[in-house]
Amino acid sequence: MADKAAIQVEVQQAIAQVLMRIYDPHFSEHSYGFRPNRSAHDAIEQVLEYLDDGY
């Protein structure tokens, strides 16, 4: 019998994948929170680039 925790993780991942396909296109390109392939470090790097550009 499979571990209940493992099954729960698989179900959560499946739901997250479906929801990400639905909602991700509606997020701003400037959004970094909880986005795939984006991190707080990426956001800080972008801020530093804006500062260098004079914003």
Secondary structure, DSSP 4 states (H G I P E B T S, - for coil): ---HHHHHHHHHHHHHHHHHHHHGGGS-TT--TT-TT--HHHHHHHHHHHHHTT-
